[in-house]
Amino acid sequence: MRVLVPLVLLASFPSLAICENPYFGNKPGSVFRYRDGAGHSTRMTVKAADGDRLTIESSVGTGEAQTSHSFDARCTSKGLVVDTDALMMRGGRHQPVGATVKTLRHEGVMFPSKLRVGDSWTERRTTEMARTGGHDMTMTVDITTVHRVAGRETVRVKAGEFDALRIESDATMEMKMVGADAEKMKGHLPHGGTVTHSSVWVAKGVGLVKSMHGEAPNALTSELESYSVP
């Protein structure tokens, strides 16, 4: 199971000093277009800010094949927390059919209020996924992610050249199943903790400019094609 969370969520508003990190420089009305290595296009739009919450709309694909969904991010004194339940349930082509998702426990933030080379932080989340119809089971997923600002690099993508911070992340995932069909599926679950590595590059006033999830040569990459910030 792979959950990709776009960093373009990050936004800056005068009334929300805790979200005013220059690397989170997105404002309502900002539009960002990305393309991944498989040729899929994604448009991210910062729709609104209400108190400490941001609403983001994501559209994947084009024409009749396009799917859209919205989700929220919340600014706290420590940084940004993202509603991953909504991401997993409305994730376009990655949407789990016939499933409900809810967060049972969450500690830490996805992105701290300040980013500096050498900083590191840990986020922990326990999510429950229940599925009915075909396979009746409930799966609990424990994910511990360690993030580190590894350095500063010049990144060239279709949208331009950016001076960016590179953030390295290692997510360790443990899965458990219960339910009528859980025994049949045990052999399909990875043994022990599954570790997934990712790298993202964020630039001042823009946010995400490039991401890479997984290890080469099978890494899933995405790059910024164009953007508009009011």
NULUM-634058 format. One record per residue (C-alpha): residue in one letter; chain; x, y, z. Coordinates in steps of 0.1 Angstrom, whole numbers, plus 5000, padded with zeros to 4 digits. Layout:
# residues N
PT_a_A_X_Y_Z
...
END
This chain:
# residues 230
PT_m_A_5000_5000_5000
PT_r_A_5014_5033_4990
PT_v_A_5000_5067_5001
PT_l_A_5015_5097_4983
PT_v_A_5009_5129_5000
PT_p_A_5015_5161_4980
PT_l_A_5037_5187_4997
PT_v_A_5020_5214_4978
PT_l_A_4994_5215_5006
PT_l_A_5016_5240_5025
PT_a_A_5003_5275_5025
PT_s_A_5010_5309_5041
PT_f_A_4984_5333_5054
PT_p_A_4990_5366_5073
PT_s_A_4966_5355_5101
PT_l_A_4984_5322_5105
PT_a_A_5020_5330_5116
PT_i_A_5026_5293_5124
PT_c_A_5021_5285_5087
PT_e_A_5043_5313_5073
PT_n_A_5074_5292_5066
PT_p_A_5087_5305_5033
PT_y_A_5089_5270_5019
PT_f_A_5051_5267_5025
PT_g_A_5045_5299_5004
PT_n_A_5012_5289_4988
PT_k_A_4981_5311_4990
PT_p_A_4944_5305_4982
PT_g_A_4940_5305_4944
PT_s_A_4974_5290_4939
PT_v_A_4975_5263_4912
PT_f_A_5003_5237_4907
PT_r_A_5005_5212_4879
PT_y_A_5027_5180_4882
PT_r_A_5034_5151_4859
PT_d_A_5048_5117_4872
PT_g_A_5071_5093_4855
PT_a_A_5042_5072_4842
PT_g_A_5028_5103_4824
PT_h_A_4999_5110_4848
PT_s_A_4991_5146_4854
PT_t_A_4979_5162_4887
PT_r_A_4966_5196_4894
PT_m_A_4966_5209_4930
PT_t_A_4946_5240_4939
PT_v_A_4947_5258_4973
PT_k_A_4909_5265_4976
PT_a_A_4904_5282_5010
PT_a_A_4917_5290_5045
PT_d_A_4893_5289_5074
PT_g_A_4909_5296_5108
PT_d_A_4938_5271_5111
PT_r_A_4925_5248_5083
PT_l_A_4934_5247_5046
PT_t_A_4913_5231_5019
PT_i_A_4931_5216_4989
PT_e_A_4916_5202_4957
PT_s_A_4934_5176_4937
PT_s_A_4925_5166_4901
PT_v_A_4941_5136_4885
PT_g_A_4940_5130_4848
PT_t_A_4922_5149_4820
PT_g_A_4889_5148_4802
PT_e_A_4864_5121_4811
PT_a_A_4891_5102_4829
PT_q_A_4897_5130_4854
PT_t_A_4890_5124_4891
PT_s_A_4889_5151_4917
PT_h_A_4888_5152_4955
PT_s_A_4893_5177_4983
PT_f_A_4910_5172_5017
PT_d_A_4921_5194_5046
PT_a_A_4954_5203_5063
PT_r_A_4956_5219_5097
PT_c_A_4982_5244_5110
PT_t_A_4994_5239_5146
PT_s_A_5020_5255_5167
PT_k_A_5044_5227_5158
PT_g_A_5036_5225_5121
PT_l_A_5013_5210_5095
PT_v_A_4990_5180_5100
PT_v_A_4973_5165_5069
PT_d_A_4940_5146_5068
PT_t_A_4953_5113_5054
PT_d_A_4919_5096_5059
PT_a_A_4904_5118_5031
PT_l_A_4935_5112_5009
PT_m_A_4932_5075_5012
PT_m_A_4894_5074_5006
PT_r_A_4893_5099_4977
PT_g_A_4927_5092_4961
PT_g_A_4915_5088_4925
PT_r_A_4929_5057_4909
PT_h_A_4944_5046_4943
PT_q_A_4910_5047_4961
PT_p_A_4902_5015_4981
PT_v_A_4868_5003_4968
PT_g_A_4842_4994_4995
PT_a_A_4865_5005_5024
PT_t_A_4863_5030_5053
PT_v_A_4894_5046_5067
PT_k_A_4899_5064_5101
PT_t_A_4929_5075_5121
PT_l_A_4931_5059_5155
PT_r_A_4962_5077_5167
PT_h_A_4985_5104_5155
PT_e_A_5016_5120_5169
PT_g_A_5038_5147_5154
PT_v_A_5034_5167_5122
PT_m_A_5040_5161_5085
PT_f_A_5060_5193_5082
PT_p_A_5073_5215_5111
PT_s_A_5067_5252_5112
PT_k_A_5104_5258_5104
PT_l_A_5127_5239_5080
PT_r_A_5165_5241_5083
PT_v_A_5193_5219_5069
PT_g_A_5200_5192_5095
PT_d_A_5166_5193_5111
PT_s_A_5149_5160_5117
PT_w_A_5115_5150_5132
PT_t_A_5093_5119_5136
PT_e_A_5056_5113_5128
PT_r_A_5035_5084_5140
PT_r_A_5001_5074_5128
PT_t_A_4978_5043_5133
PT_t_A_4951_5039_5107
PT_e_A_4922_5014_5105
PT_m_A_4909_5003_5072
PT_a_A_4877_4982_5072
PT_r_A_4864_4965_5040
PT_t_A_4832_4947_5032
PT_g_A_4820_4930_5000
PT_g_A_4842_4903_4986
PT_h_A_4867_4904_5014
PT_d_A_4854_4911_5049
PT_m_A_4883_4923_5071
PT_t_A_4898_4951_5091
PT_m_A_4934_4961_5087
PT_t_A_4953_4982_5112
PT_v_A_4984_5000_5098
PT_d_A_5010_5015_5121
PT_i_A_5033_5040_5102
PT_t_A_5064_5056_5118
PT_t_A_5081_5082_5095
PT_v_A_5114_5098_5102
PT_h_A_5121_5129_5082
PT_r_A_5154_5148_5077
PT_v_A_5163_5180_5059
PT_a_A_5194_5165_5041
PT_g_A_5206_5196_5022
PT_r_A_5201_5224_4997
PT_e_A_5203_5217_4960
PT_t_A_5195_5233_4926
PT_v_A_5166_5215_4910
PT_r_A_5157_5218_4873
PT_v_A_5122_5208_4862
PT_k_A_5099_5219_4834
PT_a_A_5085_5248_4856
PT_g_A_5120_5262_4860
PT_e_A_5152_5261_4881
PT_f_A_5148_5263_4919
PT_d_A_5170_5266_4949
PT_a_A_5154_5238_4970
PT_l_A_5157_5219_5003
PT_r_A_5159_5181_5000
PT_i_A_5139_5162_5026
PT_e_A_5146_5125_5030
PT_s_A_5120_5103_5047
PT_d_A_5119_5067_5058
PT_a_A_5085_5052_5067
PT_t_A_5082_5019_5086
PT_m_A_5049_5002_5082
PT_e_A_5034_4974_5103
PT_m_A_5001_4958_5092
PT_k_A_4977_4935_5111
PT_m_A_4944_4920_5099
PT_v_A_4913_4907_5116
PT_g_A_4880_4895_5102
PT_a_A_4864_4866_5083
PT_d_A_4889_4867_5055
PT_a_A_4919_4877_5074
PT_e_A_4934_4842_5076
PT_k_A_4933_4838_5038
PT_m_A_4952_4871_5034
PT_k_A_4979_4866_5059
PT_g_A_5003_4852_5033
PT_h_A_5000_4884_5013
PT_l_A_5011_4906_5041
PT_p_A_5048_4916_5044
PT_h_A_5067_4900_5073
PT_g_A_5080_4925_5099
PT_g_A_5082_4962_5092
PT_t_A_5081_4974_5056
PT_v_A_5104_5005_5050
PT_t_A_5097_5029_5022
PT_h_A_5121_5057_5013
PT_s_A_5112_5090_4997
PT_s_A_5129_5122_4988
PT_v_A_5112_5156_4981
PT_w_A_5125_5190_4971
PT_v_A_5107_5222_4983
PT_a_A_5115_5257_4972
PT_k_A_5107_5291_4988
PT_g_A_5074_5306_4977
PT_v_A_5065_5275_4958
PT_g_A_5065_5244_4979
PT_l_A_5070_5210_4962
PT_v_A_5090_5211_4930
PT_k_A_5100_5174_4928
PT_s_A_5094_5141_4946
PT_m_A_5107_5106_4944
PT_h_A_5091_5077_4962
PT_g_A_5108_5043_4965
PT_e_A_5142_5031_4953
PT_a_A_5156_5033_4918
PT_p_A_5150_5019_4892
PT_n_A_5114_5015_4904
PT_a_A_5110_5049_4921
PT_l_A_5078_5069_4914
PT_t_A_5088_5104_4905
PT_s_A_5068_5136_4900
PT_e_A_5079_5170_4889
PT_l_A_5064_5205_4888
PT_e_A_5053_5215_4852
PT_s_A_5038_5249_4859
PT_y_A_5024_5270_4887
PT_s_A_5005_5302_4895
PT_v_A_5006_5320_4928
PT_p_A_4984_5351_4933
END
